[in-house]
Amino acid sequence: MSARPLHFNAFIWPNGYHESAWRVVDDDVRGVLGLPYYADIARTAERGLLDTIFLADNIAIPEYRVAHLPQTQFDPISVLSALAAVTSHIGLIGTGSTTYNKPWELARRFATLDHLSGGRAGWNIVTTVTSLAAANFGEAAHPDHADRYARAHEFVDVVTRAWDSWEDGALVGDRPDGVWADRAKLHAPRFHGEFYDVEGILPFPRSPQGWPVLVQAGQSSAGIGLAARFAELVFSGPPSLEAAVKFRTDLHARAAEAGRAPEQVLVLPALMITLGDTEAAAQEKAQRLEDLSSEEFRWQNVLYTAGLDPDAFDPDAPLPAELLDAPAASSRAAQLVEAARAEPTATLRELTSAMKSGAGQYHFVGTPEQLADHILTWQDAGAVDGFTIMGSTLPYELSTFVDHVVPLLQAKGRFRTEYTGSTLREHLDLPRPAGRG
Ligand SMILES: Cc1cc2nc3c(=O)[nH]c(=O)nc-3n(C[C@H](O)[C@H](O)[C@H](O)COP(=O)(O)O)c2cc1C
């Protein structure tokens, strides 16, 4: 049986995804603020024939983070536009919020990237978890989870209508008759929904892919519902093999219920990797990163990801009693409260020291051969179509992946040996949406 080809995204993060990465790499700490850092990673990923590079977006950051982690959250589309100019094939996925953008404007920006890159754009659809974003955008309140997802459905719907507002053949370029584009081939959205009103056409013709590839990483039922309806590439996925098979099976079933072909929903979960020539060398590197982890960051981050303000807490005191009785703000908050109830005298520092960060569960540590085996085992079990590779340090782990893991997968006939197409849809073997007309 020949398996379907694997697909990989390279997740770009300053100095690497591990919180201690910036302390172990040799590069100038300010390098992550310049284009060469991103260009080097993009070219490395393209040398390895990976499907995409992927940029996250965080539109509000809590101030405590600046002490512990490099902060380089540029506008992803600006960075990807620059990277389009220094690469020729690799896909360019950027994150964009449905809660804090206007759909027509976002449709225009991603379609611009699709044009300028010759059909390599992808949009990672997020609803934005942090409530801090509201104040940055002049909003009185951050919409709740259900409301954010209700808006997201309508938002994506109207974005795709904007992308279809020109038929593919609308640009005729008829010089003798003086007709640049055929007005009869325009289809203004004239959309009036519950949340959005979008009237007019985009200010340029349909982009090479018709629609940039739609990407999503929801974990909740509502998040998976949005993915089932729209996403062509999904980043989320649980850490155990068994749970990951179930996740992909359920997602495919929900996509089928939404009238879509399940094989057109690719699942590439995030996987942090630390590689070494020997397993012991890899373990030693991973241990060094862990040893440098900041206890200060740990308790602040647990509070923040639980929806609480770290500045309002004393780390050397137990969790305030009123928090134990109030309804939990999130599943992370519930976890913290449960730990505090079990050990009422433990300080916040003690309670959180045992809590692993979410990414910890996804951390692969080993040799290139072991990683290649891991990837193939997971694909053969039906858990994944590939992975979103998060180097614990960058560019080191990515170049090791490209130079030592990719060739092993190629030798087994499981990964491409050249790009056979030019657009991201072609790399992923996804159909091009037909559009209007
Ligand atoms: C690999 C990965 C990358 C993500 N990138 C972003 C991001 O850049 N910006 C963001 O606001 N959320 C990001 N998220 C969060 C998701 O969009 C989503 O909000 C989160 O997984 C919670 O899902 P839920 O809202 O369905 O509970 C990411 C999640 C994953 C797994």
The ligand as an SDF file (V2000), in Angstrom:
LIG
                    3D

 31 33  0  0  0  0  0  0  0  0999 V2000
   -0.3020   25.3540   16.3130 C   0  0  0  0  0  0  0  0  0  0  0  0
   -1.2510   26.4030   16.8040 C   0  0  0  0  0  0  0  0  0  0  0  0
   -1.0510   27.7100   16.4220 C   0  0  0  0  0  0  0  0  0  0  0  0
   -1.9150   28.7210   16.8650 C   0  0  0  0  0  0  0  0  0  0  0  0
   -1.6620   30.0000   16.5020 N   0  0  0  0  0  0  0  0  0  0  0  0
   -2.4300   31.0010   17.0050 C   0  0  0  0  0  0  0  0  0  0  0  0
   -2.1230   32.3360   16.7040 C   0  0  0  0  0  0  0  0  0  0  0  0
   -1.1630   32.6280   15.9980 O   0  0  0  0  0  0  0  0  0  0  0  0
   -2.8900   33.3120   17.2220 N   0  0  0  0  0  0  0  0  0  0  0  0
   -3.9750   33.0520   18.0160 C   0  0  0  0  0  0  0  0  0  0  0  0
   -4.6500   33.9980   18.4340 O   0  0  0  0  0  0  0  0  0  0  0  0
   -4.3050   31.7650   18.3240 N   0  0  0  0  0  0  0  0  0  0  0  0
   -3.5360   30.7470   17.8490 C   0  0  0  0  0  0  0  0  0  0  0  0
   -3.8320   29.4470   18.1900 N   0  0  0  0  0  0  0  0  0  0  0  0
   -4.9970   29.1860   19.0620 C   0  0  0  0  0  0  0  0  0  0  0  0
   -6.1690   28.6080   18.2740 C   0  0  0  0  0  0  0  0  0  0  0  0
   -6.5480   29.4440   17.2280 O   0  0  0  0  0  0  0  0  0  0  0  0
   -7.3780   28.3600   19.1600 C   0  0  0  0  0  0  0  0  0  0  0  0
   -7.8860   29.5760   19.6420 O   0  0  0  0  0  0  0  0  0  0  0  0
   -7.0180   27.5210   20.3310 C   0  0  0  0  0  0  0  0  0  0  0  0
   -6.4740   26.3260   19.8300 O   0  0  0  0  0  0  0  0  0  0  0  0
   -8.2380   27.2460   21.2140 C   0  0  0  0  0  0  0  0  0  0  0  0
   -9.2220   26.6340   20.4680 O   0  0  0  0  0  0  0  0  0  0  0  0
  -10.7670   26.8390   20.8190 P   0  0  0  0  0  0  0  0  0  0  0  0
  -11.0400   28.3050   20.6610 O   0  0  0  0  0  0  0  0  0  0  0  0
  -11.4950   26.0000   19.8090 O   0  0  0  0  0  0  0  0  0  0  0  0
  -10.9270   26.3800   22.2370 O   0  0  0  0  0  0  0  0  0  0  0  0
   -3.0020   28.4070   17.7320 C   0  0  0  0  0  0  0  0  0  0  0  0
   -3.1900   27.0800   18.1200 C   0  0  0  0  0  0  0  0  0  0  0  0
   -2.3300   26.0790   17.6790 C   0  0  0  0  0  0  0  0  0  0  0  0
   -2.5810   24.6530   18.1280 C   0  0  0  0  0  0  0  0  0  0  0  0
  1  2  1  0
  2  3  1  0
  2 30  2  0
  3  4  2  0
  4  5  1  0
  4 28  1  0
  5  6  2  0
  6  7  1  0
  6 13  1  0
  7  8  2  0
  7  9  1  0
  9 10  1  0
 10 11  2  0
 10 12  1  0
 12 13  2  0
 13 14  1  0
 14 15  1  0
 14 28  1  0
 15 16  1  0
 16 17  1  0
 16 18  1  0
 18 19  1  0
 18 20  1  0
 20 21  1  0
 20 22  1  0
 22 23  1  0
 23 24  1  0
 24 25  2  0
 24 26  1  0
 24 27  1  0
 28 29  2  0
 29 30  1  0
 30 31  1  0
M  END
$$$$
